[in-house]
Structure formats: C-alpha cells, structure tokens
Amino acid sequence: MQVRGVLFDLDDTLFDHNFATIHALADLCVEEPAFTCWPVHELQARHSALLEEVHAQVLAGRMTIPAARHERFRRLLRDATNADVLDSRPTHLAAFYRAAYEKAWQPVPGAVALLTALRAAGLRIGIVTNNVVAEQRDKLRRCGLDVLIDALVTSEETGSAKPDPAIFAVALEQLELTPQASVMVGDAWATDIIGAQNAGVRPVWFNWRGSASPDSTIAEMRSLEATDRVKETILGT
C-alpha cells in the first residue's frame, strides 16, 4: 500500500538531544569541577542513565519536573564527590545545566529538509513521543519544526507510552491514517521500532549511533542527509 503518512520520534530523531546534552555537560564541568572526575563519555552515560530513570518517574506522575531535575543532579554530585549533598547545590546545577541545554537546541541535521520534502510529496507528518507536551512543543517551535508537522502525540496526553500500540493508534487516528499506509521513524529500538511493529506500522530505524541491528530485515539509515536518499528509504521506493 502507498505510504500516506510518516510518524517520527522527536528526541534524537528530529531534535538533536545528543548535541545539546554534550554541550551542556561541557559547560557543567566548568561550573562544577567535581564532574571532571569522570571521562566525558562516562559522565554522559551516567547522566543519561539518571535522566531516563527520573524521567520515567515524571511520566508516571510520581515526580514533578523540578524535583526530578534536582534528584538527577543530587545523585550525580553525590557519586562524583562520594558524599551526600544536602544543600541547594543540585538545584543550582540543574538550572545551570537546563539553561546550557536549551541554548544548544537544534534540529538533527537534515530534519527540516526531510520534513519539507515529505510534506511537499503530500504526506501527513506526526510526532509520537514519550514526554510531556510543553517540553516537546517548545523544542518543535524553537527548532522550526512545528510548522512542518500535522500532529504531536505525547505519552503525557494519551496516558500510554511507546512501545504500547495505544499511543500509535492515537497518532494514526489524528492523522486519519491506517497502519498499513504509515511508517514510523525513530532511533530507539525498544520503543520506536518494537512499538511500531506492535501497532502494525512499518518501522525505519534511525541508527545514528551505528549500533548492530537486532533484525536485518528492518530498513535503517545512519543520517537524515541526503534528503532524496532518506526519503526513498522511508517510503520504501
């Protein structure tokens, strides 16, 4: 069946979360030298793991965003100094990191051109993301992606998260698409690729990390450039 619409993940698929994180952590190490106890790649891995852990608590409604940010940097600072942190330092570092992170926001290279080309071809474009609405709307607006999409579907609004097929069903309904006429593009295998398969949508893996594929039958791409080649991969032409 001819493809009529494309669903995209947002973070590290269209929005360059990795780029912003690297730049923010570099600034953070200047603000808090204790974090230089780890090589850059280890700091990034530790921060990422903590972010995923507390983010899950936010999505589950068990923690507010400010509390999650404080907890992330409290634990990171504790691990860097081998001492528990009881003062306001984590809150300061969370605010400092956030400002540096937002300053580095940008779309993934090739994202704007790709969405523009897909829309010019008459395709409907949707975002399916495990995050809160305000955060993702702000990213889309700041990166100039908001005018290029037809629907933003978040786990916060739907009450379900990838890989649950329910969140994909909401996106397809909003875009007036069938699973058979749709494609899902995302970087996270466990949520984007498996989730798309659960929903009956053909997945395309944005494997920018160069990881080994768990299933060689799934189409993949390492970059969103060049536009024509990426478009062909997504549309299966």
DORO-484282 format. One line per 4 residues: their letters; for each residue y, z, x of C-alpha. Coordinates in Angstrom, 1 decimal. Example, Ala and Ser with C-alpha at 12.3 -4.5 7.8 and 13.67 -1.06 7.14 Angstrom:
<nodes>
AS) -4.5:7.8:12.3  -1.1:7.1:13.7 .
</nodes>
This chain:
<nodes>
MQVR) 0.0:0.0:0.0  3.5:-0.8:1.2  5.4:2.2:2.6  8.3:3.1:0.3 .
GVLF) 9.4:6.4:1.9  9.2:8.5:5.1  9.1:12.2:5.3  10.3:13.8:8.6 .
DLDD) 10.1:17.3:10.1  13.5:18.4:11.3  13.3:20.7:14.4  12.2:18.8:17.5 .
TLFD) 11.6:15.7:15.4  15.1:14.7:14.3  17.1:17.7:15.5  16.8:18.4:19.2 .
HNFA) 15.9:22.1:19.1  14.3:22.0:22.6  17.5:20.6:24.2  19.7:23.3:22.5 .
TIHA) 17.3:26.0:23.5  17.2:25.1:27.1  21.0:25.0:27.4  21.4:28.3:25.5 .
LADL) 18.8:30.1:27.6  20.5:28.9:30.8  23.8:30.4:29.6  22.0:33.5:28.5 .
CVEE) 20.7:34.1:32.1  24.3:34.2:33.3  25.2:36.7:30.6  22.1:38.8:31.2 .
PAFT) 20.7:38.5:34.8  17.7:40.6:33.8  16.2:37.5:32.3  16.1:35.8:35.7 .
CWPV) 13.0:37.9:36.4  11.0:35.0:35.0  10.9:31.4:35.9  12.8:29.2:33.4 .
HELQ) 9.6:27.8:31.9  8.2:31.3:31.3  11.5:32.6:29.8  11.4:29.6:27.4 .
ARHS) 7.8:30.3:26.5  8.4:34.0:25.9  11.5:33.3:23.8  9.7:30.6:21.8 .
ALLE) 6.8:32.9:21.0  9.1:35.6:19.8  11.1:33.2:17.8  8.1:31.9:16.0 .
EVHA) 6.9:35.5:15.3  10.1:36.8:13.8  10.9:33.5:12.1  7.6:33.9:10.1 .
QVLA) 8.9:37.4:9.0  12.1:35.8:7.8  10.3:33.1:5.8  8.1:35.7:4.3 .
GRMT) 11.2:37.7:3.2  10.2:40.7:5.3  13.2:40.5:7.7  16.8:39.3:7.5 .
IPAA) 18.1:36.7:9.9  20.4:39.2:11.7  17.5:41.7:12.0  15.2:39.0:13.3 .
RHER) 17.7:37.9:15.9  18.2:41.5:17.1  14.5:42.1:17.3  13.9:38.9:19.2 .
FRRL) 16.3:39.9:22.0  15.4:43.6:21.9  11.8:42.7:22.7  12.8:40.1:25.3 .
LRDA) 15.1:42.5:27.0  12.5:45.3:26.9  10.0:43.0:28.5  12.5:41.9:31.2 .
TNAD) 13.6:45.4:32.1  10.4:47.4:31.4  12.5:49.8:29.4  13.1:50.2:25.7 .
VLDS) 16.5:49.1:24.5  18.3:51.5:22.1  21.9:50.3:22.2  23.7:47.3:20.8 .
RPTH) 23.0:45.0:23.8  20.3:43.0:21.9  22.8:42.3:19.1  25.4:41.1:21.6 .
LAAF) 22.8:38.9:23.4  21.6:37.5:20.1  25.2:36.5:19.1  25.9:35.1:22.6 .
YRAA) 22.7:33.0:22.5  23.4:31.8:19.0  26.9:30.5:20.0  25.5:28.7:23.0 .
YEKA) 22.6:27.3:21.0  24.9:25.9:18.3  27.3:24.5:20.9  24.3:22.4:22.2 .
WQPV) 23.2:21.0:18.9  22.5:17.3:18.9  20.0:14.8:17.2  16.9:13.7:19.1 .
PGAV) 17.8:10.5:21.0  17.2:7.6:18.7  17.1:9.6:15.5  20.3:8.3:14.0 .
ALLT) 19.5:4.7:14.8  16.0:5.1:13.4  17.1:6.6:10.1  19.8:4.0:9.7 .
ALRA) 17.2:1.2:10.2  14.7:2.7:7.8  17.4:3.1:5.1  18.6:-0.5:5.7 .
AGLR) 15.0:-1.5:5.0  15.2:0.2:1.6  13.1:3.2:2.4  13.6:6.7:0.9 .
IGIV) 14.0:9.4:3.6  13.1:13.1:3.1  13.1:16.2:5.3  10.2:18.7:5.0 .
TNNV) 10.9:21.8:7.0  9.7:25.4:7.3  13.1:27.0:7.5  16.0:28.3:5.4 .
VAEQ) 18.3:26.0:3.5  21.6:26.9:5.0  20.4:26.6:8.6  18.9:23.2:8.1 .
RDKL) 21.8:21.8:6.1  24.2:22.9:8.9  22.0:21.1:11.5  21.9:17.9:9.5 .
RRCG) 25.6:18.0:8.9  26.6:18.8:12.5  24.3:16.1:13.8  25.4:13.4:11.4 .
LDVL) 22.0:13.2:9.8  23.0:14.5:6.3  24.3:11.1:5.1  21.1:9.4:6.2 .
IDAL) 18.6:11.4:4.1  17.8:11.5:0.4  16.2:14.9:0.1  15.9:18.2:2.1 .
VTSE) 12.9:20.3:1.1  12.6:23.7:2.7  10.0:26.4:2.6  12.7:28.9:1.5 .
ETGS) 13.4:26.9:-1.7  9.8:25.9:-2.5  8.1:29.1:-1.7  5.4:27.2:0.3 .
AKPD) 5.3:26.1:3.9  3.6:23.4:5.9  0.7:22.8:6.1  0.4:23.7:2.4 .
PAIF) 0.4:20.5:0.5  2.6:22.0:-2.2  5.7:21.6:-0.1  4.9:17.9:0.5 .
AVAL) 4.3:17.5:-3.3  7.9:18.8:-4.0  9.3:16.3:-1.5  7.4:13.4:-2.9 .
EQLE) 8.5:14.3:-6.5  12.1:14.5:-5.4  11.9:11.1:-3.7  9.8:9.6:-6.6 .
LTPQ) 7.1:8.6:-4.1  3.3:8.6:-4.2  1.4:10.0:-1.2  -0.2:6.5:-0.6 .
ASVM) 3.3:4.9:-0.3  4.6:7.6:2.1  4.4:8.5:5.8  5.1:11.9:7.5 .
VGDA) 6.6:12.1:11.0  6.5:15.3:12.8  6.0:16.9:16.2  3.8:19.9:15.2 .
WATD) 0.1:19.0:14.8  -0.9:22.2:12.9  1.9:22.0:10.3  3.1:18.4:10.2 .
IIGA) 0.0:16.3:10.9  -2.6:18.6:9.2  -0.1:19.2:6.4  0.4:15.5:5.7 .
QNAG) -3.4:14.9:5.7  -3.8:17.8:3.2  -1.2:16.1:1.0  -2.8:12.7:1.2 .
VRPV) 0.1:11.3:3.2  -0.4:9.1:6.4  0.8:11.1:9.4  2.5:9.8:12.5 .
WFNW) 2.6:12.3:15.4  5.9:12.5:17.4  4.2:13.6:20.6  7.3:14.0:22.8 .
RGSA) 5.6:16.8:24.8  2.8:14.4:25.9  0.0:16.6:24.7  -3.6:15.4:24.3 .
SPDS) -4.3:14.2:20.8  -6.8:16.1:18.8  -7.5:12.9:16.8  -7.0:9.5:18.4 .
TIAE) -7.0:7.7:15.0  -3.6:9.3:14.3  -0.7:7.0:15.3  1.6:8.6:17.7 .
MRSL) 4.8:7.9:19.6  6.5:9.7:22.6  10.1:8.8:21.8  12.3:7.7:18.8 .
EATD) 13.6:4.9:21.0  13.5:1.8:20.8  14.2:1.6:17.1  12.2:-1.6:16.3 .
RVKE) 9.0:-0.3:18.0  9.2:3.1:16.4  9.8:1.6:13.0  6.7:-0.6:13.4 .
TILG) 4.6:2.5:14.3  5.9:4.4:11.3  5.3:1.5:8.9  2.0:0.5:10.4 .
T) 3.1:-3.1:10.9 .
</nodes>
